[in-house]
Amino acid sequence: MLKQTLTVGKLYKETRKKLKLTLLTSDAGFERQVIDSQIHRPGLALAGFIDLFTYLRVQVLGNTEIRYLNTLTSEQRKESLERVLQFDIPCIFITDNNQPPQELVQIATRRYICVFCSKYATTQFSHLLSDYLDNIFAPRINVHGTLVDVYGIGVLLTGRSGIGKSEISLDMVERGHRLVADDIVIITKKAEEILMGEGREIAENHIEIRGLGLIDVRGIFGIRAVRIHKRVEVEIKLVDFDPKVDYDRTGLDEKVTSIIGVEIPIIELPINPGKNITVIAETIALNQLFKIYGHHMAKEFNKRLMEKMRREEREHLMKLKRRDFLDKDFE
């Protein structure tokens, strides 16, 4: 799993416009590390209770904290702020365009802790900042494969190197589907059951075809042939055909694979000469779409088959009863 890092400087650079931030101190604290996606409001710490002070999180001071500090004398404010800022705090955000006490700016500057001010109200600011941090620290891994948007379903093609993943994805693009990533797919867990896939920025919109080289999909097929990211909903694992292996032929034996703790369907698709893998992959995507709308073709067929067998068995029993009655009709 990829480990994400974030500095205060990067946070400020990437969110300055979105969060409407103003830097109130020097940039001496830009190299401090943010290691937690959660934010903290240090109201109790400012009041003196620091036993459970989560100082490793970014600190947000809203109307309540600023008004509390303004009720204190200058000496009391210094004591309170010295007690809180003795910890290795990443940075401090002041919301609702509040003017911080001068003691806060002075002590933070001396301890190389950046202080930012935002025009947003605390609740709105917290939501925006939390969304950014959740995205940065979301669990993610690199998967060797190709991700294609097929009829709105994110299809992840995996398999050994050289088995034909890129060639199949190129064929799909030619048939009107959209390439997301080739060779390396970066998969991020956005929520409890959501996996988002995207490609590396340096290889965006490109496919590598052995013997031909890199293909600029966007340049050749147009903007409609690519997309930046897509939810990963089904994995197709391409394998070399083995006549000794008994592959699933009914669709009732559903298999799943776990990626960063999220289970998605996986179909093991054997490759042999003459098989149109692209059409099969399209059918898998459509079948997955059908399941999303509450229809499972294999299970429904099996249900009809079982009902037919039970109906025929009942009819057979009725025939036996009628025959037994007639056989005993002696004259």
C-alpha positions, 0 to 999 in steps of 0.5 A: 500500500502506498504511503502518502506524505503531506507538508504544510507548504503543499497543503497551503499551495493546493488549498489556498484558493479553495479555502481562501487562506491567508498566511499570518506568519512566516513560511518557516513552518512549511516543511512540517508534516501533516500525518493525520486526515482528521482535524482538531479544535483545541478548545479544551487544550486552551482551557488547560486540559491537555491530557488527551490533546491530539496535537498531531492533527491540524488545529482549527480555531473558530468563533468559540476558541477566539472569543474564549482567548479574548476573554483572558488577560494578556498574561493568561493568553500567553500562558494558555497559548504557550501550553498548547503551542509547546507541542509539535503542531503541524499548523493552525487555521483560524476561521470565519475571518476572525482576527487572532490575538497578537500573542498567538501569532508571536508565539506561533512564529517563534515556534515555526508553526504556520497560522492561516486565516480563512473567510469560511465559517468553521463548519463549511471550512471543516468540511472542505478541509476534511474532504481534501485530507481524506483524499490525500490520505485515502488508502491506495495501491498500484495494480499491474493492469489496464482499466477501461470504462465499458458501458459505464462499468469500470473493467480492470483487466489483469494477467501476466505480462504480455498476455494481451491486456493493452491490445484488448483495451485498444480494441475496446477504445476502437469500439467506442469505450474509454481508456482510464489507465494502462500498465499501472492502475492507481487504485484509491479507496474513496469510501467503505465500498468505493474503489477509484482507479486512475493512471500515472500522470506521466503516462496519462492517455497512453497505451503501450503495444508491444512491437509498436510502442506508445499510442496516444489514445487521446490524440488518435481517437479523440477526447471521448476515448479517455477519462481521468478516473473511473470506479473499479467495479469488476476485474477480468483476470486473463489466464492462459487456457489450460485444458486440465482446468475446469472453468466456470460455465454457468455463472452461478459460482461467483468469485470475488477479489479483495482490493484494499478491503473492498470486494469486487467480482472477478472473472477468470477468462481463459485465452486461446486462439480464435476467442473474441476477448473484447466481445466477452469483456463487453458482455461481462460489463453488460452482465454486471450492469444487469446485476446492478439493476437487480437481474442475475441471469444465471440465477434466474435461469437456474430458478426457471430450470428448477421450477420446470423440473419440479413441475415435471416431477409433479406431473409425473407423480400425477400420471403415476397416480392415475395409472395406479387407479386405472390398473386397480379398476377390476371388472 
